[in-house]
Amino acid sequence: MEPAFDTLAYTRRLKAAGLDGTLAEAHAEALHAAFNEGVATKADVRDIRSDMRELKSDLANVKSDLANVKGDLANVKGDLANVKGDLANVKGDLANVKDDLANVKGDLADVKVAIAGVETRLERAMNRILLAMVAVGGVIVAAIKLL
């Protein structure tokens, strides 16, 4: 809203004071333009105050949000420290598994050697049984011949 300025009344006052009519009109128009170009009205001031209250409220909300983000970041930092600890534990567990696998591999080699030994003993036992069967068979044949 423009400030109230009656250019006609102002021009009349200037003319009544003895100023030339053209000069009085030019002076009134210049003053009117100055009022309209850079003067804030009461409504402008109310709008600015309202905007400032909104900005103040928004700033308070931003501060609150930043405090929440700071808390969230602290939580994330704690979570990352926990993850780091968990990863260290997993790394240790993997090292243990690797050692266990190496032990299993060694045990498997021992089992293979033991199986080979059992196979050898079993083969010898089977050969002795076969020899014994042949001997028994020979005795049976000899006994049959004697009868």
Residue frames relative to the residue before (quaternion, step in Angstrom):
aa qw qx qy qz dx dy dz
M 1.0000 0.0000 0.0000 0.0000 0.00 0.00 0.00
E 0.4158 -0.7146 0.5117 0.2337 3.56 -0.86 0.96
P 0.5165 -0.6026 0.4847 0.3676 3.58 -1.13 0.56
A 0.5010 -0.6556 0.4698 0.3140 3.55 -1.04 0.72
F 0.1622 0.7599 -0.6107 0.1527 3.58 -0.68 1.16
D 0.2178 -0.7885 0.5690 0.0839 3.53 -0.55 1.25
T 0.2594 -0.8035 0.5196 0.1311 3.55 -0.16 1.32
L 0.6260 0.5495 -0.3437 0.4336 3.61 1.03 -0.73
A 0.6675 0.4840 -0.3041 0.4772 3.60 0.91 -0.91
Y 0.6407 0.5236 -0.3226 0.4597 3.57 1.01 -0.81
T 0.6441 0.5143 -0.3195 0.4675 3.60 0.94 -0.88
R 0.6468 0.5194 -0.3199 0.4576 3.61 0.93 -0.85
R 0.6498 0.5126 -0.3261 0.4568 3.60 0.95 -0.82
L 0.6547 0.5076 -0.3175 0.4614 3.56 0.99 -0.88
K 0.6468 0.5082 -0.3191 0.4707 3.60 0.99 -0.82
A 0.6512 0.5183 -0.3140 0.4568 3.58 1.00 -0.84
A 0.6653 0.4867 -0.2972 0.4818 3.56 1.15 -0.59
G 0.6402 -0.5666 0.3108 0.4153 3.56 1.29 0.04
L 0.4899 0.6523 -0.4479 0.3658 3.61 1.19 0.17
D 0.5825 -0.5827 0.4435 0.3530 3.57 -1.11 0.77
G 0.5973 -0.6133 0.3970 0.3309 3.63 -1.03 0.85
T 0.6706 0.4849 -0.3048 0.4715 3.63 0.86 -0.89
L 0.6652 0.4913 -0.2954 0.4784 3.54 0.94 -0.89
A 0.6329 0.5288 -0.3266 0.4617 3.63 1.00 -0.80
E 0.6609 0.4957 -0.3036 0.4747 3.61 0.97 -0.87
A 0.6470 0.5119 -0.3186 0.4668 3.62 0.95 -0.85
H 0.6500 0.5116 -0.3104 0.4684 3.56 0.97 -0.86
A 0.6584 0.5070 -0.3035 0.4662 3.63 0.95 -0.85
E 0.6626 0.4954 -0.3067 0.4706 3.61 0.97 -0.83
A 0.6457 0.5115 -0.3250 0.4645 3.59 0.99 -0.77
L 0.6648 0.4906 -0.3082 0.4716 3.57 0.94 -0.85
H 0.6209 0.5339 -0.3327 0.4678 3.60 1.04 -0.78
A 0.6560 0.5039 -0.3067 0.4708 3.62 0.94 -0.90
A 0.6443 0.5218 -0.3276 0.4531 3.61 0.96 -0.82
F 0.6463 0.5143 -0.3194 0.4645 3.58 0.98 -0.81
N 0.7206 0.4652 -0.2532 0.4474 3.58 0.92 -0.89
E 0.6878 0.5169 -0.2947 0.4158 3.60 1.04 -0.58
G 0.8673 0.1137 -0.0329 0.4835 3.60 0.77 -0.80
V 0.5714 0.5944 -0.3916 0.4086 3.59 1.15 0.17
A 0.3140 -0.7397 0.5661 0.1838 3.54 -0.88 0.99
T 0.3545 -0.7206 0.5570 0.2115 3.52 -1.00 0.85
K 0.6764 -0.4560 0.3701 0.4446 3.57 -1.29 0.12
A 0.6275 0.5288 -0.3326 0.4648 3.57 1.05 -0.75
D 0.6260 0.5249 -0.3387 0.4668 3.60 1.03 -0.79
V 0.6570 0.5039 -0.3083 0.4684 3.58 0.93 -0.89
R 0.6362 0.5141 -0.3323 0.4696 3.63 0.97 -0.79
D 0.6520 0.5121 -0.3163 0.4610 3.58 0.96 -0.88
I 0.6585 0.5044 -0.3141 0.4619 3.56 0.96 -0.87
R 0.6443 0.5108 -0.3263 0.4664 3.60 0.96 -0.82
S 0.6382 0.5169 -0.3230 0.4704 3.57 0.99 -0.81
D 0.6511 0.5078 -0.3083 0.4725 3.57 0.97 -0.89
M 0.6491 0.5176 -0.3175 0.4582 3.58 1.01 -0.80
R 0.6251 0.5174 -0.3401 0.4753 3.60 1.05 -0.72
E 0.6437 0.5101 -0.3190 0.4730 3.58 0.98 -0.82
L 0.6567 0.5053 -0.3106 0.4658 3.58 0.94 -0.87
K 0.6327 0.5255 -0.3297 0.4636 3.57 1.01 -0.80
S 0.6494 0.5021 -0.3055 0.4825 3.57 0.99 -0.84
D 0.6506 0.5085 -0.3131 0.4691 3.58 0.96 -0.88
L 0.6466 0.5172 -0.3205 0.4601 3.57 0.98 -0.82
A 0.6272 0.5182 -0.3369 0.4739 3.59 1.01 -0.76
N 0.6475 0.5077 -0.3187 0.4706 3.60 1.00 -0.80
V 0.6420 0.5143 -0.3255 0.4662 3.59 0.99 -0.81
K 0.6374 0.5179 -0.3321 0.4639 3.59 0.98 -0.82
S 0.6485 0.5115 -0.3124 0.4692 3.56 0.99 -0.85
D 0.6496 0.5139 -0.3087 0.4675 3.56 0.97 -0.89
L 0.6492 0.5126 -0.3176 0.4636 3.58 0.98 -0.82
A 0.6257 0.5199 -0.3405 0.4715 3.58 1.03 -0.73
N 0.6453 0.5103 -0.3177 0.4715 3.59 1.02 -0.81
V 0.6444 0.5118 -0.3214 0.4685 3.57 0.98 -0.84
K 0.6243 0.5336 -0.3395 0.4586 3.57 1.01 -0.80
G 0.6538 0.5006 -0.3060 0.4778 3.59 0.97 -0.86
D 0.6445 0.5189 -0.3169 0.4637 3.57 0.99 -0.86
L 0.6491 0.5134 -0.3169 0.4634 3.57 0.98 -0.83
A 0.6219 0.5233 -0.3417 0.4718 3.57 1.04 -0.72
N 0.6451 0.5119 -0.3156 0.4714 3.58 1.01 -0.81
V 0.6467 0.5100 -0.3194 0.4687 3.57 0.97 -0.85
K 0.6217 0.5357 -0.3389 0.4600 3.57 1.01 -0.80
G 0.6561 0.5000 -0.3051 0.4758 3.58 0.97 -0.85
D 0.6449 0.5187 -0.3158 0.4640 3.56 0.98 -0.86
L 0.6524 0.5098 -0.3167 0.4629 3.58 0.97 -0.82
A 0.6207 0.5229 -0.3448 0.4716 3.58 1.05 -0.71
N 0.6419 0.5135 -0.3189 0.4718 3.60 1.02 -0.80
V 0.6439 0.5115 -0.3209 0.4698 3.57 0.97 -0.86
K 0.6274 0.5329 -0.3351 0.4583 3.58 0.99 -0.83
G 0.6549 0.4997 -0.3074 0.4764 3.57 0.98 -0.85
D 0.6451 0.5191 -0.3168 0.4627 3.56 0.98 -0.85
L 0.6485 0.5143 -0.3178 0.4626 3.58 0.99 -0.82
A 0.6227 0.5222 -0.3416 0.4720 3.58 1.04 -0.73
N 0.6446 0.5135 -0.3173 0.4692 3.59 1.01 -0.81
V 0.6438 0.5119 -0.3197 0.4704 3.58 0.97 -0.86
K 0.6295 0.5304 -0.3344 0.4588 3.57 0.99 -0.83
G 0.6531 0.5021 -0.3068 0.4766 3.58 0.99 -0.85
D 0.6461 0.5181 -0.3157 0.4631 3.56 1.00 -0.86
L 0.6475 0.5128 -0.3206 0.4637 3.58 0.99 -0.80
A 0.6204 0.5230 -0.3435 0.4729 3.58 1.03 -0.72
N 0.6453 0.5116 -0.3182 0.4697 3.60 1.02 -0.80
V 0.6391 0.5165 -0.3230 0.4695 3.58 0.99 -0.83
K 0.6290 0.5304 -0.3310 0.4620 3.57 0.99 -0.83
D 0.6554 0.4955 -0.3083 0.4795 3.58 0.95 -0.87
D 0.6474 0.5191 -0.3197 0.4574 3.57 0.96 -0.88
L 0.6472 0.5096 -0.3213 0.4671 3.59 0.99 -0.81
A 0.6267 0.5178 -0.3420 0.4715 3.59 1.01 -0.74
N 0.6489 0.5071 -0.3161 0.4709 3.60 1.01 -0.80
V 0.6359 0.5183 -0.3243 0.4710 3.58 1.00 -0.83
K 0.6325 0.5288 -0.3295 0.4601 3.57 0.99 -0.82
G 0.6562 0.4942 -0.3064 0.4809 3.58 0.99 -0.84
D 0.6498 0.5108 -0.3151 0.4665 3.57 0.98 -0.86
L 0.6293 0.5338 -0.3287 0.4593 3.58 1.02 -0.79
A 0.6337 0.5128 -0.3315 0.4749 3.58 0.99 -0.79
D 0.6450 0.5140 -0.3191 0.4669 3.60 1.00 -0.82
V 0.6352 0.5243 -0.3212 0.4674 3.59 1.03 -0.85
K 0.6400 0.5207 -0.3308 0.4581 3.61 0.97 -0.83
V 0.6448 0.5020 -0.3195 0.4798 3.58 0.99 -0.83
A 0.6568 0.5069 -0.3168 0.4598 3.58 0.94 -0.86
I 0.6388 0.5156 -0.3250 0.4696 3.60 0.99 -0.82
A 0.6372 0.5184 -0.3307 0.4645 3.58 0.96 -0.83
G 0.6445 0.5110 -0.3213 0.4694 3.60 1.02 -0.78
V 0.6480 0.5042 -0.3179 0.4741 3.58 0.97 -0.84
E 0.6341 0.5238 -0.3367 0.4584 3.59 0.97 -0.83
T 0.6496 0.5148 -0.3177 0.4605 3.58 0.95 -0.86
R 0.6728 0.4799 -0.3012 0.4758 3.60 0.87 -0.90
L 0.6381 0.5243 -0.3255 0.4605 3.58 1.02 -0.81
E 0.6489 0.5103 -0.3191 0.4656 3.57 0.98 -0.83
R 0.6440 0.5078 -0.3226 0.4726 3.60 0.99 -0.78
A 0.6530 0.5104 -0.3186 0.4600 3.55 0.97 -0.90
M 0.6460 0.5084 -0.3284 0.4652 3.58 0.98 -0.82
N 0.6352 0.5173 -0.3338 0.4664 3.61 1.01 -0.73
R 0.6564 0.4977 -0.3177 0.4695 3.60 0.97 -0.77
I 0.6334 0.5155 -0.3295 0.4738 3.55 1.06 -0.81
L 0.6403 0.5220 -0.3204 0.4635 3.57 0.98 -0.84
L 0.6479 0.5051 -0.3120 0.4773 3.58 0.96 -0.87
A 0.6530 0.5077 -0.3160 0.4648 3.54 1.01 -0.87
M 0.6411 0.5197 -0.3240 0.4626 3.58 1.03 -0.77
V 0.6365 0.5111 -0.3286 0.4751 3.54 1.02 -0.80
A 0.6526 0.5067 -0.3167 0.4660 3.57 0.95 -0.85
V 0.6504 0.4981 -0.3151 0.4791 3.60 0.95 -0.87
G 0.6335 0.5293 -0.3313 0.4569 3.55 1.01 -0.84
G 0.6464 0.5168 -0.3129 0.4660 3.57 1.03 -0.83
V 0.6399 0.5103 -0.3218 0.4759 3.56 1.01 -0.79
I 0.6464 0.5137 -0.3235 0.4622 3.58 0.96 -0.83
V 0.6503 0.5050 -0.3183 0.4699 3.56 0.94 -0.88
A 0.6584 0.5009 -0.3101 0.4684 3.57 0.95 -0.86
A 0.6528 0.5044 -0.3214 0.4649 3.58 1.01 -0.78
I 0.6329 0.5212 -0.3342 0.4649 3.55 1.03 -0.76
K 0.6508 0.5101 -0.3210 0.4619 3.58 0.96 -0.78
L 0.6586 0.5033 -0.3113 0.4649 3.58 0.99 -0.65
L 0.6445 0.5082 -0.3457 0.4548 3.52 0.96 -0.44
